[in-house]
């Protein structure tokens, strides 16, 4: 395990923020393998990889979307990020929260406009209201919808189907 700052040691933060979104192609042994060198951060052409409070790489979708170019994984010297042709980059999907303007009766479709995969659709509810829905099979979890949301109602998180499988298995 890499060096831990005194600040993080005194707060019990040895492995980074558990809620942080890690770069694509994160391996199961990420926390033990990552030496926090910052190469993935410097290699990212989109500049969306930063560091959490413990110095581990984390993706900040407010800065932009992931294009899944693989530069971060290619730059990783430890194998904490490892691209595998058969494995998806990650199991993340967009999730729309209750603060969404469309959910609350204000016509807003910014997230759908920024979704290249067209995974966010709007179902009519009547009286001019539209309900945003994420088509899980189409959503890549790229995060393009997160930054433009004016009320920060969208997050990218582990796919609900994967969480249910993990809970049952």
N, C-alpha and C positions, 0 to 999 in steps of 0.2 A: 504494500500500500504506500502511496506517495506521502509526502510530508503534509501535516495538518497544521494550520496556523494556530496560534494560541487562542485567538478569538473563537475559532470554530471548535477547538478542543474543549474550552471552558463551557461551551454551549452544547456539547455532545454531538456536534456535526462532524462525523467522520467520513461519511459516504455521500455527502451532497444533499441537495433538496430532493426529497422523494416525489414531489409533485412536478419537478422540472421535466420538460419535454427534451429528451435526449436526441442527438442527431440520428438520421436514418442509419440503418444497418447496425444498430447497437447490439452487441452480443450479450448473452446471458451473464457472463462474468465481467461485465462492464466496469463495475466499481472496483474490482480487484485488478483489472488490466489497465485501466486508464491512468496515465501518469500526469495528466493535466498539463501537457506540454503546450497546448494552444495551436498545434499544427492544423487541426480541423477547422478551427476558427479562422485562421489566416487563409486557408485554402478555399473557403466558401465564397463563391463568386457573388452570391446574393447578399452576403454580409448579415445573415440571420442567426449565426451561431455566436453566442456570447458565453459568459461563465456564470454559474450559480454562486452562492456565497462561499461554498467550499472550493471553488476553482474548477469544478467539473464543467464540461461543455453542456450548454443548454440552448435550445432553439427559441428564439424570440419572434413569434409570428407578427407582432406589431410592426416589425421592421420590414416584413415582406413574406414571400411564399417560398417554399422549398421546390426546386425544379428536379430534384432527385438526380442531379448530375453525377453524384458519387465522388466528387472531389474530396469531401471530408473523409470518407472511408479510405480513399486512395492515399491520403496524407497521413493516416494513422499508423505509427510505427509499432504499436503494441498489440494490435489485433482487437482492441476494444470496440472498434468499428470495422466490420468486415463484410464486404459486398459478396453476396452469393447469388448467382444468376437465377436460382430457383426460388429464393426467399424474397418476400415482399420487403420493402425498405422499413416498414413499421406497420403496426396494427392500429393506427390512429384514424379517427374520423371526426368530422366537424359535429358539434353539438350546439343547438340554439337554445339559449336560456329564456327564462320568463320575462326578462327585461327587454326583449326584442320589440322594436317599434311596431312591426306588423302584427305581432301577437296582441299588442295593446291598442290596435285600431288606427295606427298611423301608417300611411302608405309609404313603405320603404322597401326597396329591393336591391340595395347596394350589394349585399352578400351574393345574391344570385348573379348580378352583373359581373362580379369579379371571379366567379367560379368557372374556370376554363373547362372543367369536366362536365359542367351543367348538372351537378349533383344536387344543387339546391333548387327546389321547385316550389311554387306557390299555389296552394289549393284554395279555391274560392270558398268563403264561408257565408257569403251573402252580405247585403248592405254595404258593399264596397270593401269588405274586409278580406284579407288573404292570409292563410296560414303557411308559414315556411316549413318545408319538410326536407330533410337530408336523405337522399337515396343512398343508403349505405353501400350498395354494390358499386356505385359510380364514384363515390367520394374517395379520393386518394389520401386525404389528410394533409394536403400541401399547405394549408393555412392561408391561402389567398383571400379568404373571406373574413379572416379575423381582424386584420389591421383596418380595413375600410369601415367596419361597423361603427356608426357614430355613438352607440351606447355601450360598446364592449360586451354585447350579449352573446357572442360566439366564442367558443373555446374548441380546442382540438384535444381529444382525449382518447383513451383506449376504447376501441370499438365495443359497444354493448354486447354484441354476440360473443366476442372473445371473453369478456368478463363472465358471461353466463356459463360458457364452456369450462373456464378455469374454476368457477365455483362448484360445478358439478363433477369435475374430474378429480 
